[in-house]
Amino acid sequence: MQRDQGLGLVFLLLLLGGYVVSATDSSDYSEAEVLPDSFPSAPAEPLPEFLLEPEDAFIVKNRPVQLRCRASPATQIYFKCNGEWVNQNDHVTRESLDQITGLVVREVDISVSRTQVEELFGLEDYWCQCVAWSSAGTTKSNRAYVRIAYLRKNFEQEPLGREVRLEQEVLLQCRPPEGMPGAEVDWLKNEDLIDPSQDSNFLITIDHDLIIKQARLSDTANYTCVARNVVAKRRSSTATVIVYVSGGWSSWTEWSECNAQCGRGWQRRTRSCTNPAPLNGGAFCEGPPFQRVTCTTLCPVDGGWTEWAKWSACGTECTHWRSRECQAPPPRNGGKHCSGSMMESKNCTEGLCARTLAPGMGVAVYAGLVGALLLCVILVLCVGVLAYRRRCRHLHGDITDSSSALTAAFHPGNYKPPRQGEFTDAHAPSRTYIIQCTLFSRSLSISACSELCCIHDVHTVFPVCMCDIYRLPSEGSQTVLSPVVSCGPSGMLLNRPVVLTLPHCAQLDTPTPDWTLTLKSQTHQGAWEEVLTVGEETLSSPCYLQLEEECCHVLMEHLGTYSLVGQSCPPQPACKRLQLALFAPRAPCLSLDYSLRIYCIHDTPHALKEVLDLERSLGGVLLEDPKPLLFKDSYHNLRLSIHDIPHTHWRSKLLAKYQEIPFYHIWSGSQRPLHCTFSLERGSLAVSQLTCKICVRQVEGEGQIFQLHTDIQEVMTLPPHSPLPSGGTCLPSSQVGPYAFRLPDSIRQKICASLDAPSARGCDWRLLARSLGFDRYLNYFATKPSPTGVLLDLWEACHQGDADLVSLATALEEMGKSEVLVVMTTDGDC
């Protein structure tokens, strides 16, 4: 009944409200004279967009987690967890206004406790998501899962200690305890964190196992696996890894002397278990530490006299004599020699011998004695003179002209007289050679090379030649970078390295290495084999190679046939230095035809000399100085074309627009001199002026242009162009042979004596090598009896062109070798 009365009261109030509104509206209508046809509508509100969505969270211990979301535009935002709406009183709501869009931004937080999560039954994790409302509709966020974080105490698998031999691989396994979230695993070595990025010998696998790639002695330690997550941190039991070294025998010592001085005895030799010595419980060497064999020592036999011989006839001095020998028995096996005199004499007439002499007999006796004495003196002088001459001949290489040493102590010398101990030959001279390659045309035969390119000395002949038959075939992407040089006799072994300088055409001025350079030599069977690769030298490498921009210096101990090859080192393509040479005919031009020849050759002295000699034989002349061109390892051909020909007087016979030289023909470096010919035809014999452009470039690479303005009648009168000396040497003729640059012996010996011995402060030959730039592989010099001497040989070869003593003096000054600088100033006239 009361409910019906309440509903009636509500209905009455609604009627009264409608009447009031209607009355108000009617009054308004009465005041307005005109009503608009339509009213503007508000713009449609977009769907809510979440600016922040709730994220997964873990409850650590009993601390609740906060979930937050933010949306715009939104009139209301509520959380729904596990399909049920969260009570409105549990929401913390904040509102703000976006200054850019003018829309309302609403942010809501809720708190989820451990109790709420634990009350959930079932396999599904506790989750929550936001639902935002606007006038346009609703939008739901992603689900955020709330889990209780934990980490069990016990490891599923703990690492176990091991004893391993040196350089063996070690695997330590670890399975962390079960946890939420999953545990992260670290490894400790003696309580220090292991970082594989700092020590590449360690590797931590995806299964959390620790791998020691090659066990070192320093890896003997205690290792611990540590598991951690947001709630806890667990440590496994410690695993001790012991790296042991089993012992190894040293070499046997020499056999001792026989312990018996006479008769049967013993000899003994020993070895020790020190190569290496056993460490950390490693096994001791197996086998006996000594050996013993029987020996027999011959007993010494003292000498004994034979019986006296019969007395001789009585002489003019009234004496006779007799003799005996130490042969009964003779002394043997270290026995004593006979004591006493071998001869005795006595008066044979009991003092009654008449001593009268014939007249003049005394003078004859004295004259005979004087003659015998003079003969002895003459023999002694002859023997002395012969010995002196023989000694001077042996020491010929060490004699230095004092006047030249004072006036020009650093006299040039491309070949130094060989120092002692250079050759294995018993008649070898006593000083060392540095061979500077003298290159001749490839058209020379072996005999011609041997006659023209030999290096002569009193005891030694080193032929150095470059011939066609030694042309090196390229392999794969390799390219020949230097001429093939043969120095002989081939296979000769030297006791001290010599320096062979090879010009090359590799472009080496890039900041990053783009060449893999290899030195090759030819075997006696004619095959080519690698001697060394630059940057990959080992103790077994027979040579050392010092690179410069235009040449390389090879320290070698075997004479033979050598050449430098290379290939690109990815990712950068390498470049070769080439030269472009333009030639025209020199003979009187009685024909309307005319030709221009362009050669593409290596940028080395011998290559240009070969082309000049070839053109000289063909009657050609060089029109311009050769132009450089960098040829890139890009597999693109070299393209040549001719342009701007005056068509009123000249016509090109070339049918195509250009000519091309295949990439591989140039890159291989083993082809004959490559060239292209442009055949032209003039309108009449009266035409002599030729103007044109010749463009030479690598496709998608660099190029050069020849601007040709010439009178073909004047070309006939030009002298043969020869930019190189007739000898075709790598160095000017004033810097080869006896004029080559070298240090005086006194300065060299002083530097070697000061730097050969190792220094505790490091101020020895190693520091000199770093100062001179010869420190790419120091082990090569360390194996030589005098490392400093080999360094100085290499330094002399590198500075044949400039004789730069300042670099050596500066290096010695920085090392603090003031006493050597004093010697250089005094003896070297620096």
Secondary structure, 3 states (H helix, E strand, C coil): CHHHHHHHHHHHHHHHHHHHHHHHHHHHHHHCCCCCCCCCCCCCCCCCEEEECCCCEEECCCCCEEEEEEEECCCEEEEEECCEECCHHHCEEEEEECCCCCCEEEEEEEEECHHHHHCCCCCCCEEEEEEEEECCEEEECCCEEEEECEECCCCCECCCCEEEECCCCEEECCECCCEECCCEEEEEECCEECCCCCCCCEEECCCCCEEECCCCHHHCEEEEEEEECCCCEEECCCEEEEEEECCCCCCCCCCCCCCCCCEEEEEEEECCCCCCCCECCCCCCCCCCEEEEEEEECCCECCCCCCCCCCCCCCCCCEEEEECCCCCCCCECCCCCCCCCCEEEEECCCCCCCCCCCCCHHHHHHHHHHHHHHHHHHHHHHHHHHHHHHHHHHCHHHCCCHHHHHHCCCCECCCCCCECCCECCCCCCCECCCEECECCCCCCCHHHHHHHCEEECCCCEEEEECCHHHCCCCCCCCEECCCCEEECCCCCEEEEEEEEEEECCECCCCCCCCEEEEEEEECCCCCEEEEEECCCCCCCCCCEEEECCCEEEEEEEECCEEEEEEEECCCCCCEEEEEEEEEEECCCCCCCEEEEEEEEEECCHHHHHHHHHHHHHHCEEECCCCEEEEEECCCCCEEEEEECCCCCCEEECCCCCCEEECHHHHHHCCCCCEEEEEEEEECCCCCCEEEEEEEEEECCCCEEEEEEEEEHHHHCCCCCCCCCCCCCECCCHHHCHHHCECCCHHHHHHHHHHHCCCCCCCCCHHHHHHHHCCCCCCHHHHCCCCHHHHHHHHHHHHCCCCCCHHHHHHHHHHCCCHHHHHHHHHHHCC
